[in-house]
Amino acid sequence: MTADEKAKAKTEQAKGAAKEAAGRAVGNERLTASGRADQMKGDARQAKEKTKDIGKH
């Protein structure tokens, strides 16, 4: 996994967690769902990069 892609995945996951928490705090379901979506994007990016790494070995 390249360092840049790993950082992007972690950033998306953290941003999503923050949005989800903020959405829950104010009772905004749309913001909560958006945060979950961002987290899933980060998870998918991370999984894709790990798969690439496995293919290289």
N, CA, C and O atoms as a Tinker XYZ file with bonds, in Angstrom:
   228  protein
     1  N      0.860000   -1.173000    0.000000    73     2
     2  CA     0.000000    0.000000    0.000000    64     1     3
     3  C      0.897000    1.223000    0.000000    63     2     4     5
     4  O      1.778000    1.367000    0.848000    81     3
     5  N      0.667000    2.082000   -0.940000    73     3     6
     6  CA     1.469000    3.298000   -0.980000    64     5     7
     7  C      1.101000    4.188000    0.209000    63     6     8     9
     8  O     -0.031000    4.178000    0.692000    81     7
     9  N      2.057000    4.928000    0.650000    73     7    10
    10  CA     1.833000    5.785000    1.812000    64     9    11
    11  C      0.739000    6.816000    1.538000    63    10    12    13
    12  O     -0.061000    7.131000    2.419000    81    11
    13  N      0.709000    7.335000    0.316000    73    11    14
    14  CA    -0.285000    8.343000   -0.044000    64    13    15
    15  C     -1.700000    7.761000    0.008000    63    14    16    17
    16  O     -2.606000    8.378000    0.568000    81    15
    17  N     -1.885000    6.595000   -0.564000    73    15    18
    18  CA    -3.201000    5.964000   -0.572000    64    17    19
    19  C     -3.615000    5.557000    0.841000    63    18    20    21
    20  O     -4.786000    5.664000    1.207000    81    19
    21  N     -2.658000    5.095000    1.622000    73    19    22
    22  CA    -2.952000    4.716000    3.006000    64    21    23
    23  C     -3.411000    5.939000    3.791000    63    22    24    25
    24  O     -4.350000    5.856000    4.582000    81    23
    25  N     -2.758000    7.060000    3.576000    73    23    26
    26  CA    -3.126000    8.298000    4.260000    64    25    27
    27  C     -4.517000    8.763000    3.836000    63    26    28    29
    28  O     -5.298000    9.224000    4.667000    81    27
    29  N     -4.826000    8.643000    2.545000    73    27    30
    30  CA    -6.149000    9.024000    2.061000    64    29    31
    31  C     -7.232000    8.160000    2.693000    63    30    32    33
    32  O     -8.292000    8.659000    3.071000    81    31
    33  N     -6.963000    6.866000    2.805000    73    31    34
    34  CA    -7.937000    5.953000    3.407000    64    33    35
    35  C     -8.172000    6.320000    4.864000    63    34    36    37
    36  O     -9.318000    6.387000    5.308000    81    35
    37  N     -7.111000    6.555000    5.605000    73    35    38
    38  CA    -7.241000    6.912000    7.018000    64    37    39
    39  C     -7.959000    8.244000    7.189000    63    38    40    41
    40  O     -8.761000    8.407000    8.109000    81    39
    41  N     -7.672000    9.200000    6.301000    73    39    42
    42  CA    -8.320000   10.506000    6.369000    64    41    43
    43  C     -9.817000   10.373000    6.120000    63    42    44    45
    44  O    -10.620000   10.976000    6.832000    81    43
    45  N    -10.198000    9.587000    5.115000    73    43    46
    46  CA   -11.620000    9.385000    4.825000    64    45    47
    47  C    -12.323000    8.714000    6.001000    63    46    48    49
    48  O    -13.445000    9.078000    6.355000    81    47
    49  N    -11.653000    7.733000    6.602000    73    47    50
    50  CA   -12.248000    7.043000    7.735000    64    49    51
    51  C    -12.439000    7.998000    8.916000    63    50    52    53
    52  O    -13.489000    7.989000    9.558000    81    51
    53  N    -11.438000    8.811000    9.199000    73    51    54
    54  CA   -11.525000    9.754000   10.321000    64    53    55
    55  C    -12.577000   10.830000   10.058000    63    54    56    57
    56  O    -13.349000   11.185000   10.949000    81    55
    57  N    -12.600000   11.346000    8.827000    73    55    58
    58  CA   -13.588000   12.362000    8.464000    64    57    59
    59  C    -14.999000   11.788000    8.598000    63    58    60    61
    60  O    -15.905000   12.455000    9.097000    81    59
    61  N    -15.169000   10.570000    8.157000    73    59    62
    62  CA   -16.474000    9.919000    8.255000    64    61    63
    63  C    -16.908000    9.712000    9.696000    63    62    64    65
    64  O    -18.073000    9.915000   10.037000    81    63
    65  N    -15.971000    9.311000   10.537000    73    63    66
    66  CA   -16.294000    9.103000   11.947000    64    65    67
    67  C    -16.714000   10.418000   12.612000    63    66    68    69
    68  O    -17.642000   10.452000   13.420000    81    67
    69  N    -16.018000   11.491000   12.257000    73    67    70
    70  CA   -16.350000   12.796000   12.822000    64    69    71
    71  C    -17.734000   13.263000   12.361000    63    70    72    73
    72  O    -18.521000   13.775000   13.158000    81    71
    73  N    -18.023000   13.083000   11.067000    73    71    74
    74  CA   -19.335000   13.482000   10.540000    64    73    75
    75  C    -20.449000   12.656000   11.183000    63    74    76    77
    76  O    -21.508000   13.180000   11.529000    81    75
    77  N    -20.192000   11.372000   11.335000    73    75    78
    78  CA   -21.204000   10.505000   11.941000    64    77    79
    79  C    -21.477000   10.929000   13.390000    63    78    80    81
    80  O    -22.632000   11.006000   13.810000    81    79
    81  N    -20.423000   11.201000   14.139000    73    79    82
    82  CA   -20.579000   11.626000   15.527000    64    81    83
    83  C    -21.318000   12.963000   15.615000    63    82    84    85
    84  O    -22.186000   13.145000   16.468000    81    83
    85  N    -20.970000   13.885000   14.738000    73    83    86
    86  CA   -21.637000   15.190000   14.729000    64    85    87
    87  C    -23.112000   15.031000   14.379000    63    86    88    89
    88  O    -23.975000   15.670000   14.982000    81    87
    89  N    -23.392000   14.186000   13.411000    73    87    90
    90  CA   -24.776000   13.941000   13.022000    64    89    91
    91  C    -25.598000   13.359000   14.151000    63    90    92    93
    92  O    -26.749000   13.743000   14.360000    81    91
    93  N    -25.001000   12.433000   14.875000    73    91    94
    94  CA   -25.710000   11.846000   16.024000    64    93    95
    95  C    -25.924000   12.871000   17.122000    63    94    96    97
    96  O    -26.975000   12.896000   17.764000    81    95
    97  N    -24.927000   13.716000   17.337000    73    95    98
    98  CA   -25.011000   14.707000   18.412000    64    97    99
    99  C    -26.147000   15.701000   18.185000    63    98   100   101
   100  O    -26.811000   16.120000   19.133000    81    99
   101  N    -26.365000   16.074000   16.933000    73    99   102
   102  CA   -27.414000   17.055000   16.642000    64   101   103
   103  C    -28.700000   16.407000   16.134000    63   102   104   105
   104  O    -29.675000   17.100000   15.841000    81   103
   105  N    -28.701000   15.082000   16.032000    73   103   106
   106  CA   -29.893000   14.381000   15.580000    64   105   107
   107  C    -30.143000   14.495000   14.092000    63   106   108   109
   108  O    -31.290000   14.428000   13.652000    81   107
   109  N    -29.085000   14.666000   13.306000    73   107   110
   110  CA   -29.208000   14.811000   11.863000    64   109   111
   111  C    -28.873000   13.473000   11.196000    63   110   112   113
   112  O    -27.701000   13.119000   11.062000    81   111
   113  N    -29.901000   12.736000   10.781000    73   111   114
   114  CA   -29.698000   11.419000   10.197000    64   113   115
   115  C    -28.943000   11.479000    8.867000    63   114   116   117
   116  O    -28.181000   10.572000    8.531000    81   115
   117  N    -29.165000   12.547000    8.127000    73   115   118
   118  CA   -28.493000   12.707000    6.828000    64   117   119
   119  C    -26.978000   12.842000    7.018000    63   118   120   121
   120  O    -26.203000   12.228000    6.284000    81   119
   121  N    -26.561000   13.636000    7.988000    73   119   122
   122  CA   -25.136000   13.811000    8.278000    64   121   123
   123  C    -24.538000   12.511000    8.810000    63   122   124   125
   124  O    -23.411000   12.158000    8.464000    81   123
   125  N    -25.283000   11.805000    9.642000    73   123   126
   126  CA   -24.829000   10.521000   10.168000    64   125   127
   127  C    -24.600000    9.533000    9.024000    63   126   128   129
   128  O    -23.575000    8.853000    8.983000    81   127
   129  N    -25.549000    9.457000    8.105000    73   127   130
   130  CA   -25.428000    8.545000    6.967000    64   129   131
   131  C    -24.260000    8.936000    6.067000    63   130   132   133
   132  O    -23.549000    8.070000    5.555000    81   131
   133  N    -24.063000   10.234000    5.874000    73   131   134
   134  CA   -22.954000   10.704000    5.059000    64   133   135
   135  C    -21.622000   10.312000    5.699000    63   134   136   137
   136  O    -20.681000    9.935000    5.001000    81   135
   137  N    -21.548000   10.400000    7.006000    73   135   138
   138  CA   -20.339000    9.998000    7.724000    64   137   139
   139  C    -20.062000    8.516000    7.565000    63   138   140   141
   140  O    -18.917000    8.111000    7.361000    81   139
   141  N    -21.101000    7.710000    7.656000    73   139   142
   142  CA   -20.932000    6.264000    7.455000    64   141   143
   143  C    -20.444000    5.975000    6.040000    63   142   144   145
   144  O    -19.589000    5.114000    5.837000    81   143
   145  N    -20.988000    6.695000    5.065000    73   143   146
   146  CA   -20.576000    6.500000    3.673000    64   145   147
   147  C    -19.096000    6.842000    3.491000    63   146   148   149
   148  O    -18.371000    6.126000    2.800000    81   147
   149  N    -18.650000    7.933000    4.108000    73   147   150
   150  CA   -17.242000    8.308000    4.017000    64   149   151
   151  C    -16.356000    7.239000    4.640000    63   150   152   153
   152  O    -15.290000    6.924000    4.110000    81   151
   153  N    -16.794000    6.680000    5.765000    73   151   154
   154  CA   -16.021000    5.629000    6.406000    64   153   155
   155  C    -15.930000    4.399000    5.497000    63   154   156   157
   156  O    -14.874000    3.776000    5.395000    81   155
   157  N    -17.026000    4.059000    4.849000    73   155   158
   158  CA   -17.018000    2.898000    3.958000    64   157   159
   159  C    -16.109000    3.122000    2.757000    63   158   160   161
   160  O    -15.455000    2.189000    2.291000    81   159
   161  N    -16.062000    4.358000    2.252000    73   159   162
   162  CA   -15.150000    4.671000    1.150000    64   161   163
   163  C    -13.703000    4.454000    1.589000    63   162   164   165
   164  O    -12.898000    3.880000    0.856000    81   163
   165  N    -13.393000    4.918000    2.783000    73   163   166
   166  CA   -12.039000    4.733000    3.316000    64   165   167
   167  C    -11.714000    3.264000    3.508000    63   166   168   169
   168  O    -10.601000    2.827000    3.216000    81   167
   169  N    -12.681000    2.500000    3.999000    73   167   170
   170  CA   -12.481000    1.063000    4.181000    64   169   171
   171  C    -12.241000    0.378000    2.834000    63   170   172   173
   172  O    -11.366000   -0.480000    2.716000    81   171
   173  N    -13.016000    0.760000    1.830000    73   171   174
   174  CA   -12.871000    0.167000    0.496000    64   173   175
   175  C    -11.514000    0.503000   -0.104000    63   174   176   177
   176  O    -10.863000   -0.356000   -0.700000    81   175
   177  N    -11.086000    1.752000    0.052000    73   175   178
   178  CA    -9.778000    2.161000   -0.478000    64   177   179
   179  C     -8.666000    1.358000    0.198000    63   178   180   181
   180  O     -7.723000    0.910000   -0.454000    81   179
   181  N     -8.792000    1.185000    1.503000    73   179   182
   182  CA    -7.784000    0.444000    2.252000    64   181   183
   183  C     -7.760000   -1.022000    1.800000    63   182   184   185
   184  O     -6.684000   -1.588000    1.605000    81   183
   185  N     -8.915000   -1.630000    1.635000    73   183   186
   186  CA    -8.988000   -3.020000    1.199000    64   185   187
   187  C     -8.392000   -3.185000   -0.201000    63   186   188   189
   188  O     -7.691000   -4.162000   -0.464000    81   187
   189  N     -8.667000   -2.240000   -1.096000    73   187   190
   190  CA    -8.127000   -2.293000   -2.455000    64   189   191
   191  C     -6.606000   -2.259000   -2.428000    63   190   192   193
   192  O     -5.949000   -3.024000   -3.134000    81   191
   193  N     -6.055000   -1.381000   -1.622000    73   191   194
   194  CA    -4.601000   -1.259000   -1.553000    64   193   195
   195  C     -3.970000   -2.491000   -0.923000    63   194   196   197
   196  O     -2.891000   -2.912000   -1.339000    81   195
   197  N     -4.625000   -3.070000    0.067000    73   195   198
   198  CA    -4.090000   -4.296000    0.678000    64   197   199
   199  C     -4.092000   -5.438000   -0.336000    63   198   200   201
   200  O     -3.166000   -6.249000   -0.363000    81   199
   201  N     -5.126000   -5.500000   -1.164000    73   199   202
   202  CA    -5.192000   -6.516000   -2.196000    64   201   203
   203  C     -4.059000   -6.341000   -3.188000    63   202   204   205
   204  O     -3.465000   -7.324000   -3.632000    81   203
   205  N     -3.753000   -5.113000   -3.539000    73   203   206
   206  CA    -2.626000   -4.847000   -4.443000    64   205   207
   207  C     -1.320000   -5.328000   -3.826000    63   206   208   209
   208  O     -0.483000   -5.926000   -4.504000    81   207
   209  N     -1.151000   -5.057000   -2.514000    73   207   210
   210  CA     0.073000   -5.469000   -1.824000    64   209   211
   211  C      0.220000   -6.985000   -1.817000    63   210   212   213
   212  O      1.320000   -7.506000   -2.002000    81   211
   213  N     -0.874000   -7.686000   -1.604000    73   211   214
   214  CA    -0.832000   -9.144000   -1.574000    64   213   215
   215  C     -0.446000   -9.683000   -2.950000    63   214   216   217
   216  O      0.301000  -10.656000   -3.049000    81   215
   217  N     -0.944000   -9.062000   -3.995000    73   215   218
   218  CA    -0.635000   -9.479000   -5.353000    64   217   219
   219  C      0.833000   -9.315000   -5.715000    63   218   220   221
   220  O      1.343000  -10.023000   -6.584000    81   219
   221  N      1.505000   -8.396000   -5.060000    73   219   222
   222  CA     2.914000   -8.132000   -5.348000    64   221   223
   223  C      3.833000   -9.198000   -4.731000    63   222   224   225
   224  O      4.974000   -9.352000   -5.167000    81   223
   225  N      3.353000   -9.922000   -3.736000    73   223   226
   226  CA     4.217000  -10.884000   -3.026000    64   225   227
   227  C      4.123000  -12.232000   -3.600000    63   226   228
   228  O      4.783000  -13.155000   -3.122000    81   227
